[in-house]
Amino acid sequence: MDYWRGLQRVYVVLAIAIVGLFAAKGIAQTDPRGKSYTLRGTVEGINDFAQSIRVNQERIAGYSNARVATYSIDDPAMLKKLEIGDRIVATIYEKDDTLYDIRVVQINDANPIPGNPLPPRLRK
């Protein structure tokens, strides 16, 4: 009887340890900044001193309506690369007003849609 009681205790301890490991793994993977979203917009202003940019952003489904907002940026070197009027894509988090992984988007005005030789404003 003591053998089975000891074995039962070992199983209980193992079960608690396994549940604890899974819980710790889930907690460790949760980003403290919250859920991430993709921001798309146009740079309207650059503030070198505050290390921020003003962006006219598109609507972000589930996060924000279209608006003009000022954001700090994670990489100050991007301030030298960005220009007013640049179209950008960046990552933003729901609990953090900083833009991460900013990328300048190239718009191909010569042929934006396959099968459409020129955009309407360039057609004669």
mmCIF file of the C-alpha atoms, coordinates in Angstrom:
data_MODEL
# 
_entry.id   MODEL 
# 
loop_
_atom_site.group_PDB 
_atom_site.id 
_atom_site.type_symbol 
_atom_site.label_atom_id 
_atom_site.label_alt_id 
_atom_site.label_comp_id 
_atom_site.label_asym_id 
_atom_site.label_entity_id 
_atom_site.label_seq_id 
_atom_site.pdbx_PDB_ins_code 
_atom_site.Cartn_x 
_atom_site.Cartn_y 
_atom_site.Cartn_z 
_atom_site.occupancy 
_atom_site.B_iso_or_equiv 
_atom_site.pdbx_formal_charge 
_atom_site.auth_seq_id 
_atom_site.auth_comp_id 
_atom_site.auth_asym_id 
_atom_site.auth_atom_id 
_atom_site.pdbx_PDB_model_num 
ATOM 1   C CA . MET A 1 1   ? 0.000  0.000  0.000   1.00 0.00 ? 1   MET A CA 1 
ATOM 2   C CA . ASP A 1 2   ? 2.861  2.424  0.790   1.00 0.00 ? 2   ASP A CA 1 
ATOM 3   C CA . TYR A 1 3   ? 4.328  1.697  -2.636  1.00 0.00 ? 3   TYR A CA 1 
ATOM 4   C CA . TRP A 1 4   ? 1.139  2.813  -4.408  1.00 0.00 ? 4   TRP A CA 1 
ATOM 5   C CA . ARG A 1 5   ? 0.769  5.889  -2.232  1.00 0.00 ? 5   ARG A CA 1 
ATOM 6   C CA . GLY A 1 6   ? 4.358  6.905  -3.022  1.00 0.00 ? 6   GLY A CA 1 
ATOM 7   C CA . LEU A 1 7   ? 3.802  6.277  -6.740  1.00 0.00 ? 7   LEU A CA 1 
ATOM 8   C CA . GLN A 1 8   ? 0.632  8.370  -6.619  1.00 0.00 ? 8   GLN A CA 1 
ATOM 9   C CA . ARG A 1 9   ? 2.586  11.270 -5.072  1.00 0.00 ? 9   ARG A CA 1 
ATOM 10  C CA . VAL A 1 10  ? 5.199  11.025 -7.820  1.00 0.00 ? 10  VAL A CA 1 
ATOM 11  C CA . TYR A 1 11  ? 2.447  11.240 -10.482 1.00 0.00 ? 11  TYR A CA 1 
ATOM 12  C CA . VAL A 1 12  ? 0.875  14.259 -8.787  1.00 0.00 ? 12  VAL A CA 1 
ATOM 13  C CA . VAL A 1 13  ? 4.234  16.058 -8.593  1.00 0.00 ? 13  VAL A CA 1 
ATOM 14  C CA . LEU A 1 14  ? 4.969  15.252 -12.261 1.00 0.00 ? 14  LEU A CA 1 
ATOM 15  C CA . ALA A 1 15  ? 1.535  16.470 -13.338 1.00 0.00 ? 15  ALA A CA 1 
ATOM 16  C CA . ILE A 1 16  ? 1.998  19.748 -11.451 1.00 0.00 ? 16  ILE A CA 1 
ATOM 17  C CA . ALA A 1 17  ? 5.466  20.207 -12.975 1.00 0.00 ? 17  ALA A CA 1 
ATOM 18  C CA . ILE A 1 18  ? 4.175  19.606 -16.512 1.00 0.00 ? 18  ILE A CA 1 
ATOM 19  C CA . VAL A 1 19  ? 1.279  22.028 -16.064 1.00 0.00 ? 19  VAL A CA 1 
ATOM 20  C CA . GLY A 1 20  ? 3.698  24.585 -14.631 1.00 0.00 ? 20  GLY A CA 1 
ATOM 21  C CA . LEU A 1 21  ? 6.044  24.247 -17.610 1.00 0.00 ? 21  LEU A CA 1 
ATOM 22  C CA . PHE A 1 22  ? 3.234  24.777 -20.114 1.00 0.00 ? 22  PHE A CA 1 
ATOM 23  C CA . ALA A 1 23  ? 1.955  27.776 -18.166 1.00 0.00 ? 23  ALA A CA 1 
ATOM 24  C CA . ALA A 1 24  ? 5.452  29.302 -18.005 1.00 0.00 ? 24  ALA A CA 1 
ATOM 25  C CA . LYS A 1 25  ? 5.925  28.756 -21.739 1.00 0.00 ? 25  LYS A CA 1 
ATOM 26  C CA . GLY A 1 26  ? 2.643  30.518 -22.485 1.00 0.00 ? 26  GLY A CA 1 
ATOM 27  C CA . ILE A 1 27  ? 3.523  33.451 -20.246 1.00 0.00 ? 27  ILE A CA 1 
ATOM 28  C CA . ALA A 1 28  ? 7.006  33.767 -21.735 1.00 0.00 ? 28  ALA A CA 1 
ATOM 29  C CA . GLN A 1 29  ? 5.628  33.986 -25.277 1.00 0.00 ? 29  GLN A CA 1 
ATOM 30  C CA . THR A 1 30  ? 3.165  36.773 -24.486 1.00 0.00 ? 30  THR A CA 1 
ATOM 31  C CA . ASP A 1 31  ? 4.538  40.111 -25.703 1.00 0.00 ? 31  ASP A CA 1 
ATOM 32  C CA . PRO A 1 32  ? 4.141  42.804 -23.009 1.00 0.00 ? 32  PRO A CA 1 
ATOM 33  C CA . ARG A 1 33  ? 3.467  45.354 -25.764 1.00 0.00 ? 33  ARG A CA 1 
ATOM 34  C CA . GLY A 1 34  ? 0.275  43.510 -26.720 1.00 0.00 ? 34  GLY A CA 1 
ATOM 35  C CA . LYS A 1 35  ? -0.980 42.383 -30.098 1.00 0.00 ? 35  LYS A CA 1 
ATOM 36  C CA . SER A 1 36  ? 0.943  43.532 -33.174 1.00 0.00 ? 36  SER A CA 1 
ATOM 37  C CA . TYR A 1 37  ? -0.599 45.251 -36.196 1.00 0.00 ? 37  TYR A CA 1 
ATOM 38  C CA . THR A 1 38  ? 0.683  46.389 -39.585 1.00 0.00 ? 38  THR A CA 1 
ATOM 39  C CA . LEU A 1 39  ? 0.546  50.148 -40.116 1.00 0.00 ? 39  LEU A CA 1 
ATOM 40  C CA . ARG A 1 40  ? 0.482  51.563 -43.648 1.00 0.00 ? 40  ARG A CA 1 
ATOM 41  C CA . GLY A 1 41  ? 0.661  55.270 -44.328 1.00 0.00 ? 41  GLY A CA 1 
ATOM 42  C CA . THR A 1 42  ? 2.419  58.334 -45.684 1.00 0.00 ? 42  THR A CA 1 
ATOM 43  C CA . VAL A 1 43  ? 5.082  60.304 -43.810 1.00 0.00 ? 43  VAL A CA 1 
ATOM 44  C CA . GLU A 1 44  ? 3.844  63.884 -43.281 1.00 0.00 ? 44  GLU A CA 1 
ATOM 45  C CA . GLY A 1 45  ? 6.477  65.126 -40.856 1.00 0.00 ? 45  GLY A CA 1 
ATOM 46  C CA . ILE A 1 46  ? 9.856  64.221 -39.377 1.00 0.00 ? 46  ILE A CA 1 
ATOM 47  C CA . ASN A 1 47  ? 11.085 65.490 -36.004 1.00 0.00 ? 47  ASN A CA 1 
ATOM 48  C CA . ASP A 1 48  ? 14.797 64.720 -35.531 1.00 0.00 ? 48  ASP A CA 1 
ATOM 49  C CA . PHE A 1 49  ? 14.880 66.190 -32.035 1.00 0.00 ? 49  PHE A CA 1 
ATOM 50  C CA . ALA A 1 50  ? 11.993 64.080 -30.700 1.00 0.00 ? 50  ALA A CA 1 
ATOM 51  C CA . GLN A 1 51  ? 12.984 61.106 -32.880 1.00 0.00 ? 51  GLN A CA 1 
ATOM 52  C CA . SER A 1 52  ? 9.438  60.819 -34.158 1.00 0.00 ? 52  SER A CA 1 
ATOM 53  C CA . ILE A 1 53  ? 7.468  60.948 -37.387 1.00 0.00 ? 53  ILE A CA 1 
ATOM 54  C CA . ARG A 1 54  ? 3.960  62.114 -38.216 1.00 0.00 ? 54  ARG A CA 1 
ATOM 55  C CA . VAL A 1 55  ? 2.078  59.582 -40.343 1.00 0.00 ? 55  VAL A CA 1 
ATOM 56  C CA . ASN A 1 56  ? -1.186 59.837 -42.259 1.00 0.00 ? 56  ASN A CA 1 
ATOM 57  C CA . GLN A 1 57  ? -2.145 56.228 -41.688 1.00 0.00 ? 57  GLN A CA 1 
ATOM 58  C CA . GLU A 1 58  ? -4.726 53.980 -43.256 1.00 0.00 ? 58  GLU A CA 1 
ATOM 59  C CA . ARG A 1 59  ? -7.369 52.236 -41.144 1.00 0.00 ? 59  ARG A CA 1 
ATOM 60  C CA . ILE A 1 60  ? -5.980 49.306 -39.147 1.00 0.00 ? 60  ILE A CA 1 
ATOM 61  C CA . ALA A 1 61  ? -8.739 46.708 -38.803 1.00 0.00 ? 61  ALA A CA 1 
ATOM 62  C CA . GLY A 1 62  ? -9.409 45.902 -35.154 1.00 0.00 ? 62  GLY A CA 1 
ATOM 63  C CA . TYR A 1 63  ? -7.103 48.650 -33.882 1.00 0.00 ? 63  TYR A CA 1 
ATOM 64  C CA . SER A 1 64  ? -7.554 52.165 -35.271 1.00 0.00 ? 64  SER A CA 1 
ATOM 65  C CA . ASN A 1 65  ? -9.400 54.281 -37.816 1.00 0.00 ? 65  ASN A CA 1 
ATOM 66  C CA . ALA A 1 66  ? -7.545 56.206 -40.506 1.00 0.00 ? 66  ALA A CA 1 
ATOM 67  C CA . ARG A 1 67  ? -5.886 59.215 -38.880 1.00 0.00 ? 67  ARG A CA 1 
ATOM 68  C CA . VAL A 1 68  ? -2.819 61.418 -38.710 1.00 0.00 ? 68  VAL A CA 1 
ATOM 69  C CA . ALA A 1 69  ? -0.670 60.566 -35.683 1.00 0.00 ? 69  ALA A CA 1 
ATOM 70  C CA . THR A 1 70  ? 2.838  61.123 -34.366 1.00 0.00 ? 70  THR A CA 1 
ATOM 71  C CA . TYR A 1 71  ? 4.878  58.057 -33.457 1.00 0.00 ? 71  TYR A CA 1 
ATOM 72  C CA . SER A 1 72  ? 8.332  57.522 -32.008 1.00 0.00 ? 72  SER A CA 1 
ATOM 73  C CA . ILE A 1 73  ? 10.480 55.089 -33.953 1.00 0.00 ? 73  ILE A CA 1 
ATOM 74  C CA . ASP A 1 74  ? 12.615 52.184 -32.767 1.00 0.00 ? 74  ASP A CA 1 
ATOM 75  C CA . ASP A 1 75  ? 15.568 52.925 -35.078 1.00 0.00 ? 75  ASP A CA 1 
ATOM 76  C CA . PRO A 1 76  ? 16.741 56.573 -35.029 1.00 0.00 ? 76  PRO A CA 1 
ATOM 77  C CA . ALA A 1 77  ? 18.838 55.920 -38.170 1.00 0.00 ? 77  ALA A CA 1 
ATOM 78  C CA . MET A 1 78  ? 15.555 55.719 -40.106 1.00 0.00 ? 78  MET A CA 1 
ATOM 79  C CA . LEU A 1 79  ? 15.075 59.468 -39.577 1.00 0.00 ? 79  LEU A CA 1 
ATOM 80  C CA . LYS A 1 80  ? 17.882 60.083 -42.085 1.00 0.00 ? 80  LYS A CA 1 
ATOM 81  C CA . LYS A 1 81  ? 16.408 57.622 -44.600 1.00 0.00 ? 81  LYS A CA 1 
ATOM 82  C CA . LEU A 1 82  ? 12.806 58.805 -44.512 1.00 0.00 ? 82  LEU A CA 1 
ATOM 83  C CA . GLU A 1 83  ? 11.467 61.745 -46.481 1.00 0.00 ? 83  GLU A CA 1 
ATOM 84  C CA . ILE A 1 84  ? 8.152  63.546 -46.332 1.00 0.00 ? 84  ILE A CA 1 
ATOM 85  C CA . GLY A 1 85  ? 5.792  61.850 -48.762 1.00 0.00 ? 85  GLY A CA 1 
ATOM 86  C CA . ASP A 1 86  ? 7.322  58.364 -48.369 1.00 0.00 ? 86  ASP A CA 1 
ATOM 87  C CA . ARG A 1 87  ? 4.802  55.542 -48.201 1.00 0.00 ? 87  ARG A CA 1 
ATOM 88  C CA . ILE A 1 88  ? 5.730  53.249 -45.301 1.00 0.00 ? 88  ILE A CA 1 
ATOM 89  C CA . VAL A 1 89  ? 4.770  49.959 -43.720 1.00 0.00 ? 89  VAL A CA 1 
ATOM 90  C CA . ALA A 1 90  ? 5.622  49.370 -40.058 1.00 0.00 ? 90  ALA A CA 1 
ATOM 91  C CA . THR A 1 91  ? 4.718  47.215 -37.087 1.00 0.00 ? 91  THR A CA 1 
ATOM 92  C CA . ILE A 1 92  ? 2.846  48.794 -34.179 1.00 0.00 ? 92  ILE A CA 1 
ATOM 93  C CA . TYR A 1 93  ? 1.714  47.223 -30.913 1.00 0.00 ? 93  TYR A CA 1 
ATOM 94  C CA . GLU A 1 94  ? -1.545 47.968 -29.105 1.00 0.00 ? 94  GLU A CA 1 
ATOM 95  C CA . LYS A 1 95  ? 0.210  49.033 -25.866 1.00 0.00 ? 95  LYS A CA 1 
ATOM 96  C CA . ASP A 1 96  ? 3.119  50.903 -27.489 1.00 0.00 ? 96  ASP A CA 1 
ATOM 97  C CA . ASP A 1 97  ? 3.076  54.010 -29.724 1.00 0.00 ? 97  ASP A CA 1 
ATOM 98  C CA . THR A 1 98  ? 6.437  53.190 -31.290 1.00 0.00 ? 98  THR A CA 1 
ATOM 99  C CA . LEU A 1 99  ? 6.828  52.095 -34.908 1.00 0.00 ? 99  LEU A CA 1 
ATOM 100 C CA . TYR A 1 100 ? 9.040  49.039 -35.437 1.00 0.00 ? 100 TYR A CA 1 
ATOM 101 C CA . ASP A 1 101 ? 10.589 47.579 -38.604 1.00 0.00 ? 101 ASP A CA 1 
ATOM 102 C CA . ILE A 1 102 ? 9.760  50.604 -40.769 1.00 0.00 ? 102 ILE A CA 1 
ATOM 103 C CA . ARG A 1 103 ? 10.002 49.902 -44.486 1.00 0.00 ? 103 ARG A CA 1 
ATOM 104 C CA . VAL A 1 104 ? 9.588  52.367 -47.354 1.00 0.00 ? 104 VAL A CA 1 
ATOM 105 C CA . VAL A 1 105 ? 7.149  51.036 -49.940 1.00 0.00 ? 105 VAL A CA 1 
ATOM 106 C CA . GLN A 1 106 ? 7.931  51.476 -53.619 1.00 0.00 ? 106 GLN A CA 1 
ATOM 107 C CA . ILE A 1 107 ? 4.856  52.220 -55.717 1.00 0.00 ? 107 ILE A CA 1 
ATOM 108 C CA . ASN A 1 108 ? 5.159  51.141 -59.326 1.00 0.00 ? 108 ASN A CA 1 
ATOM 109 C CA . ASP A 1 109 ? 3.239  53.893 -61.117 1.00 0.00 ? 109 ASP A CA 1 
ATOM 110 C CA . ALA A 1 110 ? 4.287  52.597 -64.541 1.00 0.00 ? 110 ALA A CA 1 
ATOM 111 C CA . ASN A 1 111 ? 2.248  49.403 -64.198 1.00 0.00 ? 111 ASN A CA 1 
ATOM 112 C CA . PRO A 1 112 ? 0.359  49.163 -60.886 1.00 0.00 ? 112 PRO A CA 1 
ATOM 113 C CA . ILE A 1 113 ? -2.096 46.481 -62.029 1.00 0.00 ? 113 ILE A CA 1 
ATOM 114 C CA . PRO A 1 114 ? -1.198 43.608 -64.371 1.00 0.00 ? 114 PRO A CA 1 
ATOM 115 C CA . GLY A 1 115 ? -3.027 44.081 -67.678 1.00 0.00 ? 115 GLY A CA 1 
ATOM 116 C CA . ASN A 1 116 ? -3.523 47.810 -67.073 1.00 0.00 ? 116 ASN A CA 1 
ATOM 117 C CA . PRO A 1 117 ? -0.770 49.591 -69.041 1.00 0.00 ? 117 PRO A CA 1 
ATOM 118 C CA . LEU A 1 118 ? -1.042 52.986 -67.316 1.00 0.00 ? 118 LEU A CA 1 
ATOM 119 C CA . PRO A 1 119 ? -2.879 54.383 -64.306 1.00 0.00 ? 119 PRO A CA 1 
ATOM 120 C CA . PRO A 1 120 ? -5.890 56.583 -65.231 1.00 0.00 ? 120 PRO A CA 1 
ATOM 121 C CA . ARG A 1 121 ? -4.122 59.881 -64.498 1.00 0.00 ? 121 ARG A CA 1 
ATOM 122 C CA . LEU A 1 122 ? -1.400 59.043 -67.076 1.00 0.00 ? 122 LEU A CA 1 
ATOM 123 C CA . ARG A 1 123 ? -3.702 57.853 -69.852 1.00 0.00 ? 123 ARG A CA 1 
ATOM 124 C CA . LYS A 1 124 ? -4.204 60.203 -72.807 1.00 0.00 ? 124 LYS A CA 1 
# 
